[in-house]
Amino acid sequence: MKRLPILLPLILFTVVFQACKQDEDMVPQNSFTIFYDGVPYTFTNGVIWDYGTEIYRPRHFSHAYLIPNENVFSQRNNYNIPAGDPPLTLSFFLSTPDSDIFKSGTYEFVGEFRDWGSTEAYEAYLSDIEDKYFISDVVVGFDDNGDALIEAEEKHGITSGQVIVTEDYLEFDLSLTNGSKVTGQVSPRFAKSFPPS
């Protein structure tokens, strides 16, 4: 019985330490790292636009991912980098086949569709992507000249790549049209909304 007063503080310390460690493990990730040609850049924000089946209807359910915010969406307009933000932006679509919800899976790049004026070309593209989890409309911006502005010539598409989606994270590995590479594993709480009308 004399040992109990000596062991009690040790037992209490162990219990408190384990409880704090479990709390730490359950805290949502507030920042994430994306690598551009192996150089890490830290972000704290991202946006998901829920398009549902409005794009490749009725065969795919689509989400747009915008990092760090919705202002990176336009492929034509310049993007002013807010003070303290990384010189990197990403926007891309992930589309789940034959579904009315977004699902986990491996999303592959199958090429971009550009000929929106042709019904025949669109139907052929739908045939190509049928049953495929695919990534599209990728635009990666990088401020090459350090002027805090990402201009049209500093925005790039991809030549190949994939995005793995699980319940816990989003992992991507993209090869860009300028020869660069973007990789990362992201598991923050992105703001989710619908695209502007």
N, C-alpha and C positions, 0 to 999 in steps of 0.2 A: 504493500500500500504506500510505502514511502516513495516509491518510484513514480507514482501517478502525478504528483505535483511537478516533477522534473519533465516527464514525457508530455504532459498536457500542452505546454506552449509549442512543442515540436509538432504535435498532432494538429493543433489549430493552425499553425503556419502552413503546413502541407495542404490542409483542406482549403484555406483561403487562397493559396498560390494556384491550386488546380482550378478553383472557381474563376479566378481572374483570367487564367489562361484560356478557359472555355469561352468566357465573355469576349476575349480578344479574337478568338477564332470565328465568332459569330458576327463580328462587326462588318457591315458591308464595305466593300472596297471603295474608297473615295477618290482614288487616283489610279491611273493605268499607264503603262509604257508602250509606246510604239517605236519600232526601230526602222530608221530610214538608212539604207546601206550600212547597217550595223551600229549606227549612232542612235542612242536612246533619247526619246522625247516624252516628257510626262504631261498627261492631260488629266483634267478633272471633270470635263463635261462631254456630253454626247446627246444626240437626239435621234429618236426613231419615229419615222412617219409611217403610219399604218395605211397602206393603200388597199388592202384586202384583195379582191379579185378585179379591181378596176383597170389594171394594165393589161394583163395577159388572160383576160376573162374568157371562159369561166374555168380555165384549166390550172391556173396558179394563184397562190396567195402571196402577195409581195409586201415587203418592208423596205424602206429606205433608211440607211444608217448615215448620219451626218456627224462628223467629228471635226471641231469641237461644237459647232452650232449650225443652225439652219442657213446661215448666211453663206456657207460654202457650197450650197446646192447648185448655183448657176455655173455652167461651164463657160459662159461668155464674159460675165462681169468680173472685174478685179475684186480681190478680197483683202481688205485692210486688216492686218494682224493686230489684235488688241495688245497693249503693252503687257509684257510678261508672258504672253502665250508663245508656244513653240512655232517655228516657221513651217509647219506641216499641217495639211488638211486632208481629210478623206471623205468621200461620199460614194456610196454604192448601194445597189439593190440586191436583196436576196429573195428568191421566189421558190415557194414550196409547190410541188406538182399535185394536181388532183386533190385539192384540199380547200376547206373554208376556214382553216386556221394555220398559223405559222408553226412549223415543226423543227425539231432538232434534226441534224443531218450534215452531210458533207456537200457543200455547194461548190460546184465547179464552174469555171469560166468556159463558155461555149461560143464566144464571139458576140459582137454587138449588132443589134438591129438598127439600121439607119433609115430605111426606105419607108417611112410612115405614110407616104402618099400612094403606095401600091398595095391593094388588097391581096393580090396574088403573092407578093413577096412576104406579106405578113402571115398569110396562111402557111407558106412554106417554112417560115421561121417557127411558127407554132408547132409544126410537125417535127422540126429539128429538136425542139426543147421538150417535147412531150415526155412525161415521166421523169424528167431530170430536175434535180435540185440545182439551181444555177445562180451564178452571180453575174450582174450586168450593170451597165451605166456607171462604170467605175471612173472616178476622177480623183487623182491624187495631186495636190498642190504642194510645191516646195519653193520657198523663197531663196532661190539660188544666189541672188545678188545682195541679199541682206538689207533691202530697203523697206522692210516691214509691209510689203505689198506683194501679193501673189497675182501675177498678171497671166493673160491667156497662154503665153509661151512657157509659163512655169507650171502649167497643168498638164497632167499626163494620164493616159488610159493604161490598160494592162494588156499584155500579150499572153499571159497564162497565170494560173493561180487557183487557189481554193480558199474557202472559209468553212471552218468546222464550227458548228453550232451545237452546244449542249445546254442543259438546264442551268449550268453553272458559269459557263464562259463562252466567249466567241474568240476563235483563234484563226488568224489569217496569215497567208504566205502568198504575196503577190509580186509578179515580175512586171515592171513598168515598160512603157514604150520608149522611155529614154535610157533603158538599160539598168535602171536602179531597182532596188528590191525593198519591199515593205513587209515587215513581219510584226507580230504581236499577239498577245493573249489578253483579252479584255473581259472583265467581269464587274463593271460598275453598274449602278442603277441609272440607266439612261432615262431622260425625260421622254415619255411616249405621247404622241399626239397624232392628229390627222394632218395631211398636207394642206397648205392654203388652197382655197378654191380659185 
